[in-house]
């Protein structure tokens, strides 16, 4: 496995991770996130709760959503 010695947050701040146990826990956590929900973007396609609308439009491009994708239409989130 990769050795993680630092982490950069979305804000741009970078932190050194000196503790070996903390590094190992981060590696394990990131492995568990595989297959988690993935934000894909804002859609202009009309979606209703429980619908299987596919494909949808994100950034003026056609996209076929798959299980685990998260999109926002209007002020609603759909998974």
N, CA, C and O atoms as a GROMACS GRO file, in nm:
protein
  316
    1UNK      N    1   0.082  -0.119   0.000
    1UNK     CA    2   0.000   0.000   0.000
    1UNK      C    3   0.087   0.124   0.000
    1UNK      O    4   0.202   0.122   0.043
    2UNK      N    5   0.030   0.231  -0.048
    2UNK     CA    6   0.101   0.359  -0.054
    2UNK      C    7   0.123   0.414   0.086
    2UNK      O    8   0.040   0.396   0.176
    3UNK      N    9   0.234   0.482   0.103
    3UNK     CA   10   0.262   0.548   0.230
    3UNK      C   11   0.209   0.691   0.219
    3UNK      O   12   0.252   0.767   0.132
    4UNK      N   13   0.118   0.726   0.306
    4UNK     CA   14   0.060   0.860   0.305
    4UNK      C   15   0.131   0.943   0.411
    4UNK      O   16   0.118   0.915   0.530
    5UNK      N   17   0.204   1.044   0.369
    5UNK     CA   18   0.277   1.127   0.465
    5UNK      C   19   0.216   1.265   0.479
    5UNK      O   20   0.250   1.339   0.572
    6UNK      N   21   0.127   1.300   0.387
    6UNK     CA   22   0.059   1.430   0.396
    6UNK      C   23  -0.076   1.421   0.328
    6UNK      O   24  -0.101   1.331   0.247
    7UNK      N   25  -0.163   1.514   0.362
    7UNK     CA   26  -0.296   1.519   0.302
    7UNK      C   27  -0.327   1.664   0.268
    7UNK      O   28  -0.300   1.755   0.347
    8UNK      N   29  -0.383   1.685   0.150
    8UNK     CA   30  -0.425   1.818   0.108
    8UNK      C   31  -0.576   1.821   0.101
    8UNK      O   32  -0.638   1.742   0.030
    9UNK      N   33  -0.635   1.912   0.176
    9UNK     CA   34  -0.780   1.926   0.181
    9UNK      C   35  -0.831   2.005   0.060
    9UNK      O   36  -0.753   2.076  -0.003
   10UNK      N   37  -0.961   1.995   0.028
   10UNK     CA   38  -1.015   2.071  -0.083
   10UNK      C   39  -0.991   2.222  -0.071
   10UNK      O   40  -0.989   2.293  -0.171
   11UNK      N   41  -0.974   2.270   0.051
   11UNK     CA   42  -0.948   2.413   0.072
   11UNK      C   43  -0.810   2.453   0.025
   11UNK      O   44  -0.780   2.571   0.010
   12UNK      N   45  -0.723   2.352   0.000
   12UNK     CA   46  -0.587   2.379  -0.042
   12UNK      C   47  -0.486   2.367   0.070
   12UNK      O   48  -0.366   2.369   0.045
   13UNK      N   49  -0.532   2.354   0.193
   13UNK     CA   50  -0.442   2.340   0.307
   13UNK      C   51  -0.381   2.200   0.307
   13UNK      O   52  -0.452   2.101   0.288
   14UNK      N   53  -0.250   2.192   0.329
   14UNK     CA   54  -0.179   2.064   0.334
   14UNK      C   55  -0.130   2.039   0.475
   14UNK      O   56  -0.074   2.128   0.539
   15UNK      N   57  -0.151   1.917   0.524
   15UNK     CA   58  -0.109   1.880   0.659
   15UNK      C   59  -0.020   1.757   0.651
   15UNK      O   60  -0.048   1.663   0.576
   16UNK      N   61   0.089   1.757   0.729
   16UNK     CA   62   0.176   1.641   0.740
   16UNK      C   63   0.113   1.542   0.837
   16UNK      O   64   0.058   1.582   0.940
   17UNK      N   65   0.123   1.414   0.805
   17UNK     CA   66   0.070   1.310   0.892
   17UNK      C   67   0.190   1.232   0.944
   17UNK      O   68   0.246   1.148   0.872
   18UNK      N   69   0.230   1.260   1.066
   18UNK     CA   70   0.351   1.201   1.122
   18UNK      C   71   0.325   1.068   1.192
   18UNK      O   72   0.416   0.986   1.203
   19UNK      N   73   0.204   1.046   1.240
   19UNK     CA   74   0.171   0.926   1.316
   19UNK      C   75   0.142   0.809   1.222
   19UNK      O   76   0.053   0.818   1.137
   20UNK      N   77   0.217   0.700   1.237
   20UNK     CA   78   0.202   0.584   1.149
   20UNK      C   79   0.062   0.522   1.160
   20UNK      O   80   0.007   0.477   1.059
   21UNK      N   81   0.005   0.520   1.280
   21UNK     CA   82  -0.129   0.465   1.299
   21UNK      C   83  -0.232   0.548   1.225
   21UNK      O   84  -0.322   0.493   1.162
   22UNK      N   85  -0.219   0.680   1.231
   22UNK     CA   86  -0.312   0.769   1.160
   22UNK      C   87  -0.300   0.747   1.010
   22UNK      O   88  -0.401   0.743   0.939
   23UNK      N   89  -0.178   0.733   0.960
   23UNK     CA   90  -0.158   0.708   0.816
   23UNK      C   91  -0.227   0.580   0.773
   23UNK      O   92  -0.293   0.576   0.669
   24UNK      N   93  -0.212   0.474   0.853
   24UNK     CA   94  -0.274   0.345   0.821
   24UNK      C   95  -0.426   0.356   0.822
   24UNK      O   96  -0.492   0.298   0.736
   25UNK      N   97  -0.481   0.430   0.918
   25UNK     CA   98  -0.626   0.446   0.925
   25UNK      C   99  -0.679   0.522   0.804
   25UNK      O  100  -0.788   0.492   0.755
   26UNK      N  101  -0.604   0.620   0.755
   26UNK     CA  102  -0.646   0.695   0.636
   26UNK      C  103  -0.645   0.602   0.515
   26UNK      O  104  -0.737   0.607   0.433
   27UNK      N  105  -0.543   0.519   0.502
   27UNK     CA  106  -0.536   0.425   0.391
   27UNK      C  107  -0.656   0.331   0.394
   27UNK      O  108  -0.718   0.306   0.291
   28UNK      N  109  -0.689   0.278   0.512
   28UNK     CA  110  -0.803   0.188   0.525
   28UNK      C  111  -0.934   0.258   0.495
   28UNK      O  112  -1.022   0.201   0.429
   29UNK      N  113  -0.949   0.381   0.541
   29UNK     CA  114  -1.072   0.457   0.517
   29UNK      C  115  -1.091   0.485   0.369
   29UNK      O  116  -1.202   0.468   0.318
   30UNK      N  117  -0.986   0.526   0.300
   30UNK     CA  118  -1.001   0.555   0.158
   30UNK      C  119  -1.035   0.429   0.080
   30UNK      O  120  -1.105   0.435  -0.021
   31UNK      N  121  -0.986   0.314   0.124
   31UNK     CA  122  -1.022   0.188   0.061
   31UNK      C  123  -1.169   0.155   0.078
   31UNK      O  124  -1.230   0.096  -0.010
   32UNK      N  125  -1.226   0.193   0.192
   32UNK     CA  126  -1.368   0.167   0.218
   32UNK      C  127  -1.458   0.258   0.137
   32UNK      O  128  -1.575   0.226   0.118
   33UNK      N  129  -1.406   0.370   0.088
   33UNK     CA  130  -1.488   0.465   0.013
   33UNK      C  131  -1.510   0.424  -0.131
   33UNK      O  132  -1.592   0.484  -0.201
   34UNK      N  133  -1.438   0.324  -0.177
   34UNK     CA  134  -1.457   0.276  -0.313
   34UNK      C  135  -1.600   0.228  -0.328
   34UNK      O  136  -1.647   0.145  -0.250
   35UNK      N  137  -1.669   0.278  -0.426
   35UNK     CA  138  -1.808   0.241  -0.448
   35UNK      C  139  -1.907   0.327  -0.371
   35UNK      O  140  -2.027   0.304  -0.377
   36UNK      N  141  -1.856   0.427  -0.301
   36UNK     CA  142  -1.945   0.516  -0.227
   36UNK      C  143  -2.016   0.609  -0.326
   36UNK      O  144  -1.996   0.600  -0.447
   37UNK      N  145  -2.097   0.698  -0.273
   37UNK     CA  146  -2.169   0.794  -0.356
   37UNK      C  147  -2.070   0.890  -0.421
   37UNK      O  148  -1.977   0.938  -0.356
   38UNK      N  149  -2.091   0.918  -0.548
   38UNK     CA  150  -2.005   1.010  -0.622
   38UNK      C  151  -2.089   1.125  -0.678
   38UNK      O  152  -2.185   1.103  -0.752
   39UNK      N  153  -2.053   1.249  -0.642
   39UNK     CA  154  -2.124   1.366  -0.693
   39UNK      C  155  -2.087   1.385  -0.840
   39UNK      O  156  -1.970   1.397  -0.873
   40UNK      N  157  -2.188   1.389  -0.926
   40UNK     CA  158  -2.164   1.403  -1.070
   40UNK      C  159  -2.195   1.542  -1.122
   40UNK      O  160  -2.141   1.581  -1.226
   41UNK      N  161  -2.280   1.618  -1.053
   41UNK     CA  162  -2.304   1.755  -1.097
   41UNK      C  163  -2.449   1.795  -1.091
   41UNK      O  164  -2.535   1.725  -1.036
   42UNK      N  165  -2.474   1.911  -1.149
   42UNK     CA  166  -2.609   1.966  -1.158
   42UNK      C  167  -2.668   1.925  -1.292
   42UNK      O  168  -2.601   1.934  -1.395
   43UNK      N  169  -2.791   1.880  -1.291
   43UNK     CA  170  -2.854   1.836  -1.415
   43UNK      C  171  -2.967   1.930  -1.455
   43UNK      O  172  -3.035   1.988  -1.370
   44UNK      N  173  -2.984   1.944  -1.583
   44UNK     CA  174  -3.096   2.022  -1.635
   44UNK      C  175  -3.211   1.929  -1.676
   44UNK      O  176  -3.317   1.975  -1.718
   45UNK      N  177  -3.189   1.797  -1.662
   45UNK     CA  178  -3.293   1.699  -1.695
   45UNK      C  179  -3.396   1.695  -1.582
   45UNK      O  180  -3.360   1.694  -1.464
   46UNK      N  181  -3.522   1.691  -1.619
   46UNK     CA  182  -3.628   1.683  -1.519
   46UNK      C  183  -3.624   1.544  -1.456
   46UNK      O  184  -3.634   1.443  -1.525
   47UNK      N  185  -3.611   1.541  -1.324
   47UNK     CA  186  -3.605   1.415  -1.251
   47UNK      C  187  -3.712   1.418  -1.142
   47UNK      O  188  -3.733   1.521  -1.078
   48UNK      N  189  -3.779   1.305  -1.124
   48UNK     CA  190  -3.874   1.294  -1.014
   48UNK      C  191  -3.825   1.185  -0.920
   48UNK      O  192  -3.757   1.091  -0.963
   49UNK      N  193  -3.859   1.196  -0.794
   49UNK     CA  194  -3.813   1.100  -0.694
   49UNK      C  195  -3.853   0.959  -0.734
   49UNK      O  196  -3.970   0.932  -0.762
   50UNK      N  197  -3.756   0.868  -0.734
   50UNK     CA  198  -3.784   0.729  -0.768
   50UNK      C  199  -3.780   0.700  -0.917
   50UNK      O  200  -3.795   0.585  -0.958
   51UNK      N  201  -3.761   0.802  -0.999
   51UNK     CA  202  -3.760   0.783  -1.145
   51UNK      C  203  -3.628   0.719  -1.189
   51UNK      O  204  -3.527   0.726  -1.119
   52UNK      N  205  -3.632   0.659  -1.305
   52UNK     CA  206  -3.511   0.602  -1.364
   52UNK      C  207  -3.478   0.678  -1.491
   52UNK      O  208  -3.460   0.619  -1.598
   53UNK      N  209  -3.470   0.809  -1.480
   53UNK     CA  210  -3.443   0.896  -1.593
   53UNK      C  211  -3.298   0.877  -1.639
   53UNK      O  212  -3.205   0.904  -1.564
   54UNK      N  213  -3.280   0.831  -1.760
   54UNK     CA  214  -3.146   0.812  -1.817
   54UNK      C  215  -3.156   0.817  -1.967
   54UNK      O  216  -3.254   0.765  -2.021
   55UNK      N  217  -3.062   0.875  -2.038
   55UNK     CA  218  -2.952   0.954  -1.981
   55UNK      C  219  -3.003   1.090  -1.932
   55UNK      O  220  -3.115   1.131  -1.962
   56UNK      N  221  -2.917   1.158  -1.857
   56UNK     CA  222  -2.948   1.292  -1.809
   56UNK      C  223  -2.846   1.388  -1.868
   56UNK      O  224  -2.746   1.346  -1.926
   57UNK      N  225  -2.870   1.517  -1.854
   57UNK     CA  226  -2.778   1.618  -1.907
   57UNK      C  227  -2.708   1.687  -1.790
   57UNK      O  228  -2.772   1.741  -1.700
   58UNK      N  229  -2.574   1.683  -1.793
   58UNK     CA  230  -2.491   1.753  -1.695
   58UNK      C  231  -2.391   1.836  -1.774
   58UNK      O  232  -2.318   1.784  -1.858
   59UNK      N  233  -2.386   1.966  -1.747
   59UNK     CA  234  -2.297   2.058  -1.818
   59UNK      C  235  -2.315   2.049  -1.970
   59UNK      O  236  -2.218   2.046  -2.045
   60UNK      N  237  -2.441   2.043  -2.013
   60UNK     CA  238  -2.477   2.035  -2.155
   60UNK      C  239  -2.423   1.911  -2.225
   60UNK      O  240  -2.410   1.910  -2.347
   61UNK      N  241  -2.392   1.805  -2.147
   61UNK     CA  242  -2.345   1.680  -2.205
   61UNK      C  243  -2.434   1.567  -2.154
   61UNK      O  244  -2.480   1.569  -2.040
   62UNK      N  245  -2.457   1.469  -2.240
   62UNK     CA  246  -2.537   1.353  -2.203
   62UNK      C  247  -2.456   1.264  -2.109
   62UNK      O  248  -2.339   1.236  -2.134
   63UNK      N  249  -2.519   1.219  -2.002
   63UNK     CA  250  -2.452   1.132  -1.906
   63UNK      C  251  -2.549   1.025  -1.861
   63UNK      O  252  -2.664   1.055  -1.827
   64UNK      N  253  -2.506   0.900  -1.860
   64UNK     CA  254  -2.588   0.790  -1.812
   64UNK      C  255  -2.549   0.761  -1.667
   64UNK      O  256  -2.438   0.716  -1.639
   65UNK      N  257  -2.641   0.788  -1.577
   65UNK     CA  258  -2.615   0.768  -1.435
   65UNK      C  259  -2.613   0.620  -1.400
   65UNK      O  260  -2.685   0.539  -1.459
   66UNK      N  261  -2.528   0.586  -1.303
   66UNK     CA  262  -2.519   0.449  -1.254
   66UNK      C  263  -2.538   0.450  -1.102
   66UNK      O  264  -2.536   0.557  -1.040
   67UNK      N  265  -2.555   0.334  -1.044
   67UNK     CA  266  -2.574   0.323  -0.899
   67UNK      C  267  -2.460   0.394  -0.826
   67UNK      O  268  -2.343   0.375  -0.860
   68UNK      N  269  -2.494   0.475  -0.727
   68UNK     CA  270  -2.394   0.547  -0.650
   68UNK      C  271  -2.370   0.689  -0.697
   68UNK      O  272  -2.302   0.766  -0.629
   69UNK      N  273  -2.425   0.726  -0.813
   69UNK     CA  274  -2.410   0.863  -0.862
   69UNK      C  275  -2.506   0.955  -0.787
   69UNK      O  276  -2.618   0.916  -0.753
   70UNK      N  277  -2.461   1.076  -0.762
   70UNK     CA  278  -2.544   1.178  -0.697
   70UNK      C  279  -2.551   1.297  -0.791
   70UNK      O  280  -2.448   1.350  -0.833
   71UNK      N  281  -2.673   1.339  -0.824
   71UNK     CA  282  -2.695   1.457  -0.908
   71UNK      C  283  -2.794   1.548  -0.839
   71UNK      O  284  -2.875   1.503  -0.758
   72UNK      N  285  -2.788   1.674  -0.873
   72UNK     CA  286  -2.882   1.772  -0.816
   72UNK      C  287  -2.963   1.832  -0.930
   72UNK      O  288  -2.908   1.875  -1.031
   73UNK      N  289  -3.095   1.834  -0.911
   73UNK     CA  290  -3.187   1.897  -1.005
   73UNK      C  291  -3.267   2.000  -0.927
   73UNK      O  292  -3.336   1.964  -0.831
   74UNK      N  293  -3.259   2.126  -0.966
   74UNK     CA  294  -3.328   2.230  -0.892
   74UNK      C  295  -3.270   2.239  -0.752
   74UNK      O  296  -3.152   2.265  -0.735
   75UNK      N  297  -3.354   2.216  -0.652
   75UNK     CA  298  -3.304   2.219  -0.514
   75UNK      C  299  -3.315   2.080  -0.450
   75UNK      O  300  -3.318   2.067  -0.328
   76UNK      N  301  -3.320   1.975  -0.534
   76UNK     CA  302  -3.334   1.838  -0.484
   76UNK      C  303  -3.211   1.755  -0.523
   76UNK      O  304  -3.154   1.774  -0.631
   77UNK      N  305  -3.171   1.664  -0.435
   77UNK     CA  306  -3.061   1.572  -0.462
   77UNK      C  307  -3.121   1.435  -0.497
   77UNK      O  308  -3.217   1.391  -0.435
   78UNK      N  309  -3.063   1.370  -0.596
   78UNK     CA  310  -3.108   1.236  -0.636
   78UNK      C  311  -2.989   1.143  -0.641
   78UNK      O  312  -2.884   1.175  -0.696
   79UNK      N  313  -3.008   1.023  -0.582
   79UNK     CA  314  -2.903   0.922  -0.581
   79UNK      C  315  -2.952   0.804  -0.662
   79UNK      O  316  -2.881   0.705  -0.676
   0.00000   0.00000   0.00000
